Amino acid sequence: MLHYNAPITDMKFILEDVLDIYSHYEKYSDYEEVNPELVDMILTECGKFCEAELAPINQSGDKEGCTWKDGKVTTPTGFKEAYQKYIEGGWQGIAHPVEFEGQGLPPSIGIIRTEMVGTANWSWSMYPGLSLGAMDTIIEHGCETLKNTYLTKLTQGVWNGTMCLTEPQCGSDLGLIKTRAIPMDDGSYEVTGSKMFISAGEHDLVENIIHIVLARLPDAPKGTRGISLFVVPKILVNEDSSLGDANSMSCSSIEDKMGIKASSTAVLNFDNAKGYLIGELNKGLAYMFTYMNTARIGIAIQGVCSSELAYQQSLPYAKERLSMRSLSGKKFPDNEADPIIVHPDVRKMLLTQKAISEGGRAMVYYAGKLKDELIQSNNEQDKMKIDDKLGFLTPILKGFLTELGVESANRGMQVFGGHGYIKEWGLEQIVRDSRISTLYEGTTGIQGLDLLGRKILLEKGKTLRDFTKEVLGFCKSHSLISGNKHKYKMNKFIWPLTKAVLNWQRYSLIIAFKARKNRDVIGLASVDYLMYSGYITMAYFWAMMAQKANEKLAMNPENIDFYKAKIQTAEFYFEQMLPRIKGLEKTMMVDPKSLMQMTSEQF
Ligand SMILES: Cc1cc2nc3c(=O)[nH]c(=O)nc-3n(C[C@H](O)[C@H](O)[C@H](O)COP(=O)(O)OP(=O)(O)OC[C@H]3O[C@@H](n4cnc5c(N)ncnc54)[C@H](O)[C@@H]3O)c2cc1C
């Protein structure tokens, strides 16, 4: 069976030591009560819930899948009961406003909940997970009536929300959306059209589903400038907040998919369904970015989840499975053969998984800390700066961490040899479940274009300059000239990181220069550039973790092995993974000619 143990020691190391999270919480009066005891309690209780309730129904959920009958979707056995316990525990609204019956804790805590729930059972986590973006969108852009009608039930988890963007003819290019919204005399709209691939679009966990739908008015401008955003409930809500009639919409089918089989992926048909405008007309896509940014960070976490879950299965297997002898002599002479963990190639796979899981975790928790700052900041200029930084990091987190999550899942399967291909062990499920993460919420290609086209070139490299300044500042304060106590120990990280960051700046400038003459340069470079940026960003977090682990070791802590393993994993990352940027540097800088010269017919 797929097992899960919440990696609480690592989570606390990142929060407390790397991110200095309690000094950060102290800055904000809203987070006055967030102290180590409270956070420890949340981590422990959430971990217990995920280990006991969600992990045991992960494989059974995959096997059983969702079923569709007469427009209704039934989730696999145990999903409903686990969901009930989840909402009774108040987990859904943990980081949402008290005003709407949330617990008002910082988003950085919400992200940890999302990670634990998602690692234990990604398919199950999509039902409450999609709802988070709906809540954020209504909080940020909805009028008071929308907030009062929907937020409390969503925060409690009694209702769920969905994100309805995709239509049969369009996914990446939302300018092609055809769903129509006709204004009614009472201020509502009649929404008509077909949406496909809607996660949690129909299911039996909650009594109402609140769809957040992109549609256009008949006279709206063409393309993305003519898209508006609507709340379309599955069941209409009366003025006294009770449930009314069913809205005019249906679920005509669910998809038969490669993975995440326990997550319902619905085709929804809206047929003059009653909808309510969010914000202003024709600004829907901008509002939807609130949803998409929440969801993109959520999917970046899926990269960490896939990696962690695969690692947690493959590590004990590698310690038990016997095969041949270590090349450097018997390591376990009393055994008939050595366990496969002695072999360098197996170690490389395991360390790659560990580096991805822990490095990715640090990256997404850092994003969580930024989200806290964004919500709490009262100064418009500061807010813009934080928003820009989060905007810059989001495609890197989403694109890079999901690609690495898939890699880690595959490596986990490889550690199992042929047994990894057999369902019983669950590794093939992790591989199948992880594969969607690079596709939905904007493919890696779209993340690459967002990063290079919008966040770097359109903003003239400003956010890159700000972020690299921070990394170089870290390098400076831990370099040989810094006078820092651990400078010699840090030298092996600081020098390659500094060099990589300076090259990152330099190559970005060259690409910008070349793109002035030929726009295909952007398309050619974008995915490689995204991965390149990801490896350097992750190196920053590994260097920070190594530095904190060195500091801890100097204090003679109890769990010495944990800190030693941190430094050793950082060394592995810098020696075995960061050098991947060398290949990417080459491929992202070549002339697009060899890519573009072939005509469609010549392919
Ligand atoms: C299981 C599942 C769950 C989903 N959940 C939801 C959901 O809840 N809500 C929702 O609205 N949608 C959802 N989706 C849809 C998903 O977000 C889209 O499938 C995804 O955004 C890609 O769109 P597409 O499938 O239309 O691919 P396309 O846009 O047709 O892209 C096909 C290929 O072309 C590339 N491409 C496209 N345009 C460009 C370009 N300009 N430059 C370079 N390359 C380009 C893409 O990277 C991709 O490789 C889900 C999909 C699946 C499979």
The ligand as an SDF file (V2000), in Angstrom:
LIG
                    3D

 53 58  0  0  0  0  0  0  0  0999 V2000
   -7.3930   16.2420  -15.8020 C   0  0  0  0  0  0  0  0  0  0  0  0
   -7.5750   17.6460  -16.2360 C   0  0  0  0  0  0  0  0  0  0  0  0
   -8.1170   18.5650  -15.3530 C   0  0  0  0  0  0  0  0  0  0  0  0
   -8.3340   19.8790  -15.7610 C   0  0  0  0  0  0  0  0  0  0  0  0
   -8.9560   20.7730  -14.9230 N   0  0  0  0  0  0  0  0  0  0  0  0
   -9.3790   21.9660  -15.4140 C   0  0  0  0  0  0  0  0  0  0  0  0
  -10.2300   22.8280  -14.6490 C   0  0  0  0  0  0  0  0  0  0  0  0
  -10.5520   22.5410  -13.5020 O   0  0  0  0  0  0  0  0  0  0  0  0
  -10.6670   23.9680  -15.2300 N   0  0  0  0  0  0  0  0  0  0  0  0
  -10.3300   24.3210  -16.4990 C   0  0  0  0  0  0  0  0  0  0  0  0
  -10.7860   25.3620  -16.9710 O   0  0  0  0  0  0  0  0  0  0  0  0
   -9.5010   23.5470  -17.2460 N   0  0  0  0  0  0  0  0  0  0  0  0
   -9.0310   22.3880  -16.7340 C   0  0  0  0  0  0  0  0  0  0  0  0
   -8.2280   21.5710  -17.4960 N   0  0  0  0  0  0  0  0  0  0  0  0
   -7.8020   22.0260  -18.8110 C   0  0  0  0  0  0  0  0  0  0  0  0
   -6.3110   22.3530  -18.8570 C   0  0  0  0  0  0  0  0  0  0  0  0
   -6.0310   23.4820  -18.0920 O   0  0  0  0  0  0  0  0  0  0  0  0
   -5.9100   22.4920  -20.3320 C   0  0  0  0  0  0  0  0  0  0  0  0
   -5.9870   21.2050  -20.9070 O   0  0  0  0  0  0  0  0  0  0  0  0
   -4.5310   23.0810  -20.4820 C   0  0  0  0  0  0  0  0  0  0  0  0
   -4.5180   24.4220  -20.0800 O   0  0  0  0  0  0  0  0  0  0  0  0
   -4.0110   22.9910  -21.9180 C   0  0  0  0  0  0  0  0  0  0  0  0
   -4.9600   23.4130  -22.8280 O   0  0  0  0  0  0  0  0  0  0  0  0
   -5.3590   22.4830  -24.0780 P   0  0  0  0  0  0  0  0  0  0  0  0
   -5.6030   21.1230  -23.5620 O   0  0  0  0  0  0  0  0  0  0  0  0
   -6.4490   23.1380  -24.8220 O   0  0  0  0  0  0  0  0  0  0  0  0
   -4.0620   22.4460  -24.9310 O   0  0  0  0  0  0  0  0  0  0  0  0
   -3.6740   23.4450  -26.1290 P   0  0  0  0  0  0  0  0  0  0  0  0
   -3.8750   24.8400  -25.6790 O   0  0  0  0  0  0  0  0  0  0  0  0
   -4.3620   23.0260  -27.3680 O   0  0  0  0  0  0  0  0  0  0  0  0
   -2.1210   23.1720  -26.2520 O   0  0  0  0  0  0  0  0  0  0  0  0
   -1.5940   22.0300  -26.9700 C   0  0  0  0  0  0  0  0  0  0  0  0
   -0.0700   22.1510  -26.9860 C   0  0  0  0  0  0  0  0  0  0  0  0
    0.3070   23.3450  -27.6720 O   0  0  0  0  0  0  0  0  0  0  0  0
    1.1360   24.1530  -26.8470 C   0  0  0  0  0  0  0  0  0  0  0  0
    0.8120   25.5560  -27.1040 N   0  0  0  0  0  0  0  0  0  0  0  0
   -0.3960   26.1270  -27.1770 C   0  0  0  0  0  0  0  0  0  0  0  0
   -0.2730   27.4350  -27.4370 N   0  0  0  0  0  0  0  0  0  0  0  0
    1.0440   27.6950  -27.5200 C   0  0  0  0  0  0  0  0  0  0  0  0
    1.8210   28.8660  -27.7780 C   0  0  0  0  0  0  0  0  0  0  0  0
    1.2660   30.0520  -27.9800 N   0  0  0  0  0  0  0  0  0  0  0  0
    3.1680   28.7490  -27.7960 N   0  0  0  0  0  0  0  0  0  0  0  0
    3.7640   27.5630  -27.5460 C   0  0  0  0  0  0  0  0  0  0  0  0
    3.0820   26.4320  -27.3260 N   0  0  0  0  0  0  0  0  0  0  0  0
    1.7350   26.4950  -27.3100 C   0  0  0  0  0  0  0  0  0  0  0  0
    0.8260   23.7390  -25.4150 C   0  0  0  0  0  0  0  0  0  0  0  0
    1.9180   24.0000  -24.5430 O   0  0  0  0  0  0  0  0  0  0  0  0
    0.5680   22.2460  -25.5990 C   0  0  0  0  0  0  0  0  0  0  0  0
    1.7920   21.5660  -25.5900 O   0  0  0  0  0  0  0  0  0  0  0  0
   -7.9590   20.2760  -17.0870 C   0  0  0  0  0  0  0  0  0  0  0  0
   -7.3830   19.3340  -17.9460 C   0  0  0  0  0  0  0  0  0  0  0  0
   -7.2170   18.0430  -17.5600 C   0  0  0  0  0  0  0  0  0  0  0  0
   -6.6550   17.0600  -18.5410 C   0  0  0  0  0  0  0  0  0  0  0  0
  1  2  1  0
  2  3  1  0
  2 52  2  0
  3  4  2  0
  4  5  1  0
  4 50  1  0
  5  6  2  0
  6  7  1  0
  6 13  1  0
  7  8  2  0
  7  9  1  0
  9 10  1  0
 10 11  2  0
 10 12  1  0
 12 13  2  0
 13 14  1  0
 14 15  1  0
 14 50  1  0
 15 16  1  0
 16 17  1  0
 16 18  1  0
 18 19  1  0
 18 20  1  0
 20 21  1  0
 20 22  1  0
 22 23  1  0
 23 24  1  0
 24 25  2  0
 24 26  1  0
 24 27  1  0
 27 28  1  0
 28 29  2  0
 28 30  1  0
 28 31  1  0
 31 32  1  0
 32 33  1  0
 33 34  1  0
 33 48  1  0
 34 35  1  0
 35 36  1  0
 35 46  1  0
 36 37  1  0
 36 45  1  0
 37 38  2  0
 38 39  1  0
 39 40  1  0
 39 45  2  0
 40 41  1  0
 40 42  2  0
 42 43  1  0
 43 44  2  0
 44 45  1  0
 46 47  1  0
 46 48  1  0
 48 49  1  0
 50 51  2  0
 51 52  1  0
 52 53  1  0
M  END
$$$$
